[in-house]
Amino acid sequence: MLKGRHIMASTATLPWYKELTKNHWQAFWAAWMGYALDGFDFVLITYVLTNIQKEFQLDLVTASTLISASFITRWLGGAIVGSIADKIGRKNAMIAGIWLYAIGTFFCGLAWSYWSLFAFRLIVGLGMAGEYSASSTYVLESWPLRVRNKASGFLISGYNVGSLVVAFIYPFIVTNFGWRVLFYVGIIPVLLTLYMRKNLPENTEWNEKRKQGEASSGISFFKLFSPQILPVFLVVTLFIFSAFLYSWPLQSLLPTYLKSIGYDAVGVAQVMFAANFGTLLGCIFAGFLGDRVGTRHAYIYSLLVSLVLILPVFLIGKSTILLLGVLVFVLLFVSQGIAGLHPKFMSMYFAPEIRGAGTGVAYNLGALGGAIAPIWGAFFAKQMGFGIALAVLMLFWTLVVLAIVAFNIPGRLLRRTAGVEAYDITPSQGNKTSVVAAAPK
């Protein structure tokens, strides 16, 4: 988190929550609800993958491509909806994103073949990409500067709450009504979020820039390929790509792995609850940790702890569900919980006029790592066993992410190309907004 000279002394002495107004929380909860719906809609398929595999007579590798499908179009969703966010407003982009993924999820329940389901998952990916970038940009630019790690971590926790809801309802719905109904349920809460967003004002910072004629001109997506921005954009993309490659073998294939070592639907749901609850609390904790020690240091501490826990999770097998649940909880708390700071980390390296497209495309192009992860996991599982394959992938790619953050590679590149190590936007002061640049912790 950017601190120090950018924060007035009188503000710094206040408890963090007293800096937040009703408008801050209104913006946050609208975006948070969208993230919760993201989490619900996006992870449904990981729970019913074996059901789909059986109905459409697919092998595991082919079935895993249905998880990957939603990642394939995410870069395009980030480019389109991110550019919309920069050009006509964060709020409009948020609404466009939620419509796309809600409709895509509903139609997944109507799929009549592998290819139809694959196509509908592509639509889910488009919408989720736009939702992620527009919502995170909206909230981060709305909240005070010194609590933006909290804004980031709290916001991402919505995704985990949505995932937890799936863990609760999965055994009941699939057992009694079949896997398709699980997808139909995914569209119901969209009405509440659309109502909230209809009554939500546009981002204050973006409105002020538009009035001053400083909003993004042209299509911000194409600006990412300028010589000054491209190197940083590529490194941030690599960071996200690596983060998905260490997290998504576990996130996407953990239910399948648990079934392979003998757990039934109830056992899978219990372990997945521990995993998602650990991630949820980890995201919230990461927000506090990031504001306390700095964004980069929060990543370093969390990832170092996760390296110690990866092997034990996959070595104990089905010895005891309690021990496995505890280990999975702690591992996800540190390794996946720190992903709550991804929006904050990325936003530091893109100027405001390209932030929507920059974070949207970098995150969702990097998310192709999530498309590769389940396929790699399934492939290597055939070579070395399911548990060892997941452990090896997590260990290697965690080290890559750790290196990028520890050596501050995007900050070093930004300093060479733009003369600063990080961007951020100060809170509004009268009719003016200003961009500050500093070295991130």
C-alpha positions in Angstrom: 0.0 0.0 0.0 1.3 3.5 -0.8 1.8 5.3 2.5 4.0 8.1 3.9 4.0 11.5 2.5 0.8 11.0 0.5 -1.4 10.7 3.6 -2.2 13.7 5.7 -1.3 13.2 9.4 -4.8 13.9 10.6 -6.2 11.2 8.3 -3.6 8.7 9.2 -4.5 8.9 12.9 -8.1 7.9 12.3 -9.3 4.3 12.5 -9.5 3.0 9.0 -13.3 2.5 9.0 -14.0 6.1 10.0 -12.5 7.2 6.7 -15.3 5.4 4.8 -18.6 7.1 4.0 -22.0 5.7 3.1 -21.1 6.2 -0.6 -17.8 4.2 -0.1 -19.8 1.2 1.3 -22.5 1.5 -1.3 -20.0 1.2 -4.1 -18.3 -1.6 -2.3 -21.3 -3.8 -1.6 -22.6 -3.4 -5.2 -19.3 -4.6 -6.5 -19.0 -7.3 -3.8 -22.3 -8.8 -4.8 -21.1 -9.1 -8.4 -18.0 -10.9 -7.2 -20.1 -13.3 -5.1 -22.1 -14.1 -8.2 -18.9 -14.5 -10.1 -17.7 -17.1 -7.6 -21.0 -18.9 -7.6 -21.3 -19.1 -11.4 -17.7 -19.8 -12.2 -17.0 -22.7 -9.9 -20.2 -24.6 -10.5 -18.6 -26.7 -13.2 -15.7 -27.9 -11.0 -18.3 -29.6 -8.7 -20.2 -31.4 -11.4 -17.3 -32.2 -13.8 -17.6 -35.9 -13.2 -21.4 -35.8 -13.8 -20.8 -34.0 -17.1 -18.0 -36.4 -18.0 -20.4 -39.3 -17.5 -23.4 -37.8 -19.4 -21.4 -36.7 -22.4 -19.0 -39.8 -22.3 -15.8 -37.7 -22.0 -12.4 -38.6 -20.7 -11.0 -36.5 -17.8 -8.7 -34.4 -20.0 -11.5 -33.5 -22.4 -13.9 -32.8 -19.6 -11.2 -30.5 -18.0 -11.3 -28.3 -21.2 -14.8 -27.2 -20.1 -13.1 -25.5 -17.1 -10.5 -24.0 -19.4 -13.1 -22.7 -21.9 -14.2 -19.8 -19.7 -10.5 -18.7 -19.5 -10.0 -18.6 -23.3 -12.3 -15.6 -23.8 -11.4 -13.7 -20.7 -8.7 -11.6 -22.4 -11.3 -10.5 -24.9 -13.8 -9.7 -22.2 -11.1 -7.7 -20.4 -10.2 -5.8 -23.5 -13.8 -4.9 -24.4 -15.3 -4.3 -21.0 -12.1 -2.7 -19.7 -12.1 -0.2 -22.5 -15.8 0.5 -21.9 -14.8 1.2 -18.2 -12.2 3.7 -19.3 -14.4 5.3 -22.0 -18.0 5.4 -20.8 -17.6 4.6 -17.1 -16.9 1.9 -14.5 -20.6 1.4 -13.6 -21.7 0.6 -17.2 -18.9 -1.9 -17.6 -19.9 -3.6 -14.4 -23.5 -4.1 -15.6 -22.4 -5.4 -19.0 -20.1 -7.9 -17.3 -22.8 -9.3 -15.0 -25.3 -9.8 -17.7 -22.9 -11.7 -19.9 -21.8 -14.3 -17.3 -25.3 -14.7 -15.8 -26.8 -15.5 -19.2 -23.9 -17.8 -20.0 -24.3 -19.8 -16.8 -28.0 -20.3 -17.3 -27.5 -21.6 -20.8 -24.9 -24.1 -19.5 -27.8 -25.9 -17.8 -29.4 -26.2 -21.3 -26.4 -27.7 -23.0 -27.1 -30.7 -25.2 -23.5 -31.7 -26.1 -19.9 -31.1 -25.2 -19.5 -28.4 -27.8 -22.7 -26.5 -26.8 -21.5 -26.5 -23.2 -18.0 -25.4 -24.3 -19.6 -22.4 -26.2 -21.7 -21.3 -23.2 -18.6 -21.4 -21.0 -16.9 -19.0 -23.4 -19.7 -16.5 -22.7 -19.2 -17.0 -19.0 -15.5 -16.1 -19.4 -16.4 -12.9 -21.3 -18.6 -11.6 -18.6 -16.5 -12.6 -15.7 -13.5 -10.8 -17.2 -15.4 -7.6 -17.5 -16.9 -7.9 -14.0 -13.5 -8.4 -12.4 -11.7 -5.4 -13.9 -14.6 -2.9 -13.8 -15.6 -3.7 -10.2 -12.1 -3.7 -8.8 -11.3 -0.4 -10.6 -14.5 1.2 -9.4 -13.9 0.3 -5.7 -10.2 1.0 -5.6 -10.6 4.4 -7.1 -13.4 5.2 -4.7 -11.8 4.2 -1.4 -9.2 6.3 0.5 -5.6 5.7 -0.5 -4.3 4.1 2.7 -7.0 1.4 3.0 -7.0 0.2 -0.6 -5.4 -3.1 0.3 -8.4 -3.7 2.5 -10.7 -2.7 -0.4 -9.0 -5.2 -2.6 -9.0 -8.0 -0.1 -12.6 -7.4 1.1 -13.8 -7.3 -2.5 -12.3 -10.5 -3.6 -13.8 -12.2 -0.6 -17.1 -11.9 -2.4 -15.9 -14.5 -4.9 -15.1 -16.9 -2.1 -18.5 -16.4 -0.5 -20.1 -17.4 -3.8 -17.9 -20.5 -3.8 -19.0 -21.3 -0.3 -22.6 -21.1 -1.3 -22.0 -23.7 -4.0 -20.3 -26.0 -1.4 -23.5 -25.8 0.7 -26.1 -26.4 -1.9 -24.1 -28.8 -4.2 -24.9 -32.1 -2.4 -28.7 -31.3 -2.0 -29.3 -30.0 -5.5 -27.2 -32.5 -7.5 -28.5 -35.5 -5.5 -32.2 -34.5 -5.8 -32.4 -32.6 -9.1 -29.3 -33.3 -11.2 -26.4 -31.2 -12.2 -28.2 -29.0 -14.7 -30.4 -27.3 -12.0 -27.2 -26.1 -10.3 -26.6 -23.9 -13.3 -30.1 -22.6 -13.4 -29.9 -21.4 -9.8 -26.9 -19.2 -10.8 -29.0 -16.6 -12.5 -31.4 -15.9 -9.6 -29.3 -13.4 -7.5 -28.5 -11.3 -10.6 -31.7 -9.3 -10.1 -30.6 -8.0 -6.7 -27.2 -6.9 -8.0 -28.8 -5.2 -11.1 -31.1 -3.3 -8.8 -28.1 -2.2 -6.7 -26.2 -1.1 -9.7 -29.1 0.8 -11.2 -29.1 3.0 -8.1 -25.3 3.3 -7.9 -23.6 6.6 -8.9 -20.8 6.5 -11.4 -17.2 6.5 -9.9 -16.4 10.0 -8.6 -12.9 10.0 -9.9 -13.9 8.9 -13.4 -16.7 11.5 -13.5 -14.4 14.3 -12.5 -11.9 13.3 -15.2 -14.6 13.2 -17.8 -15.8 16.8 -16.8 -12.2 18.0 -17.0 -11.7 16.4 -20.4 -9.1 13.9 -19.0 -11.0 10.7 -19.5 -9.5 8.2 -21.9 -9.5 9.2 -25.5 -9.7 6.5 -28.1 -9.6 2.9 -27.2 -7.5 2.3 -24.1 -6.8 -1.3 -25.1 -4.6 -0.3 -27.9 -2.5 2.0 -25.7 -1.2 -1.0 -23.8 1.0 -1.8 -26.8 2.9 1.5 -26.6 6.7 1.2 -25.9 6.3 2.9 -22.5 3.5 0.6 -21.3 4.1 -2.7 -23.0 7.0 -4.0 -20.9 5.1 -3.4 -17.6 1.9 -4.8 -19.1 3.7 -8.0 -20.1 5.3 -8.5 -16.6 2.0 -7.9 -14.8 0.4 -10.4 -17.2 3.2 -13.0 -16.4 2.6 -12.4 -12.7 -1.1 -13.3 -13.1 -0.4 -16.1 -15.4 1.9 -17.7 -12.9 -0.5 -17.1 -10.0 -3.2 -19.0 -11.9 -0.8 -21.8 -12.6 -0.1 -22.3 -9.0 -3.6 -21.8 -7.8 -5.9 -23.4 -10.4 -4.6 -26.9 -10.5 -5.9 -27.1 -6.9 -9.0 -24.9 -7.3 -10.3 -26.7 -10.4 -9.3 -30.3 -9.7 -9.5 -30.5 -5.9 -13.1 -32.0 -6.0 -11.9 -34.5 -8.6 -8.8 -35.4 -6.6 -10.9 -35.9 -3.5 -13.2 -38.3 -5.3 -10.2 -40.2 -6.7 -8.9 -40.9 -3.1 -12.3 -42.1 -2.0 -14.4 -39.2 -0.7 -18.1 -39.2 -1.4 -20.2 -36.1 -2.3 -20.6 -35.1 1.4 -16.8 -35.5 2.1 -16.0 -33.5 -1.0 -18.4 -30.7 0.1 -16.8 -30.6 3.6 -13.2 -30.3 2.4 -14.3 -27.8 -0.3 -16.0 -25.8 2.4 -12.8 -25.7 4.4 -10.9 -24.7 1.3 -13.3 -21.9 0.3 -13.7 -20.6 3.9 -9.9 -20.5 4.3 -9.6 -18.5 1.1 -12.4 -16.1 2.2 -10.7 -15.4 5.5 -7.3 -15.2 3.8 -8.5 -12.5 1.4 -9.7 -10.4 4.3 -6.5 -11.0 6.3 -4.5 -10.1 3.3 -6.2 -6.7 3.1 -5.1 -5.9 6.7 -1.7 -7.3 6.2 -1.1 -5.4 3.0 -2.1 -2.1 4.6 0.2 -3.0 7.6 3.4 -4.1 5.9 2.9 -3.1 2.3 1.4 -4.9 -0.7 4.6 -6.6 -1.9 5.7 -7.7 1.6 2.3 -9.2 2.2 2.8 -11.4 -0.9 6.3 -12.5 0.1 5.3 -13.5 3.7 2.2 -15.4 2.6 3.8 -17.3 -0.3 6.8 -18.4 1.8 4.4 -19.9 4.4 2.4 -21.7 1.6 5.6 -23.4 0.3 5.8 -25.3 3.6 2.2 -26.6 3.4 1.9 -27.8 -0.2 3.5 -31.3 0.2 1.7 -32.3 3.4 -1.7 -31.7 1.8 -1.1 -34.2 -0.9 0.9 -36.8 1.1 -1.7 -37.6 3.8 -4.3 -39.0 1.3 -7.5 -40.0 3.0 -6.1 -40.7 6.4 -8.4 -38.3 8.2 -10.9 -35.7 6.8 -10.3 -33.5 9.8 -6.5 -33.3 9.3 -6.9 -32.8 5.5 -9.5 -30.1 6.1 -7.3 -28.2 8.5 -4.3 -28.4 6.1 -6.3 -27.4 3.1 -7.8 -24.5 5.1 -4.4 -23.1 6.1 -2.9 -23.6 2.7 -5.7 -21.8 0.9 -5.7 -19.1 3.6 -2.1 -18.1 2.7 -1.8 -19.2 -1.0 -5.2 -18.3 -2.4 -6.1 -15.6 0.2 -3.2 -13.4 -1.0 -5.0 -13.3 -4.4 -7.3 -10.7 -2.7 -4.5 -8.2 -3.3 -4.3 -8.9 -7.1 -6.4 -5.9 -8.0 -4.4 -3.6 -5.8 -1.1 -5.0 -7.0 -2.0 -4.5 -10.7 -3.6 -1.1 -10.3 -0.3 0.3 -9.0 1.3 -0.2 -12.4 -1.3 1.4 -14.7 -2.1 5.1 -15.0 -5.8 6.0 -14.4 -6.7 6.6 -18.0 -5.7 3.0 -19.0 -6.4 1.3 -15.7 -9.7 -0.4 -16.8 -8.1 -1.9 -19.9 -4.7 -2.5 -18.3 -6.0 -4.5 -15.3 -8.7 -6.1 -17.3 -6.5 -7.4 -20.1 -3.5 -8.3 -17.9 -5.5 -10.2 -15.4 -7.7 -12.0 -18.0 -4.9 -12.7 -20.4 -2.8 -14.0 -17.5 -5.9 -16.1 -16.5 -5.1 -18.3 -19.5 -2.9 -20.0 -16.9 -6.2 -21.1 -15.4 -7.1 -22.6 -18.8 -3.8 -24.6 -18.9 -3.8 -25.6 -15.2 -6.5 -28.2 -15.1 -5.3 -29.7 -18.4 -1.8 -29.9 -17.1 -3.0 -31.2 -13.8 -5.0 -34.0 -15.5 -2.1 -34.8 -17.9 0.6 -35.0 -15.3 -1.7 -36.9 -13.0 -1.5 -39.8 -15.5 2.3 -39.7 -15.4 3.0 -39.3 -11.6 -0.2 -39.6 -9.7 -2.9 -37.0 -9.0 -1.5 -35.7 -5.7 2.1 -35.4 -6.8 1.1 -33.6 -10.0 -0.8 -31.0 -8.2 1.9 -30.5 -5.6 4.7 -30.1 -8.2 2.7 -27.5 -10.2 1.9 -25.5 -7.1 5.5 -25.5 -5.9 7.1 -24.4 -9.1 4.7 -21.6 -10.0 4.5 -20.3 -6.5 8.3 -19.8 -6.7 7.9 -17.8 -10.0 5.3 -15.5 -8.5 7.5 -15.0 -5.4 10.5 -14.0 -7.6 8.4 -11.4 -9.6 7.2 -9.8 -6.4 10.4 -10.0 -4.3 12.5 -8.4 -7.0 9.8 -5.8 -7.8 10.2 -6.5 -11.5 7.1 -4.5 -12.7 8.2 -1.5 -10.5 11.7 -1.6 -11.9 10.4 -1.6 -15.5 8.0 1.2 -14.8 10.7 3.3 -13.4 12.7 2.9 -16.6 9.8 3.6 -19.0 7.8 6.2 -17.1 10.2 7.5 -14.4 8.0 6.2 -11.5 7.6 2.9 -9.7 3.8 3.0 -9.1 0.7 5.0 -9.8 -2.3 5.7 -7.7 -5.1 8.3 -7.5 -5.5 10.4 -4.4 -8.9 10.9 -2.9 -11.0 13.8 -4.3 -10.1 17.3 -3.1 -12.7 19.8 -4.2 -12.9 19.7 -8.0 -9.4 18.3 -8.5 -7.9 14.9 -8.6 -4.2 14.1 -8.8 -2.0 11.2 -9.7 0.7 10.3 -7.3 3.7 8.2 -8.0 5.9 6.5 -5.5 7.8 3.3 -4.7 5.5 0.6 -3.5 6.4 -1.4 -0.4 
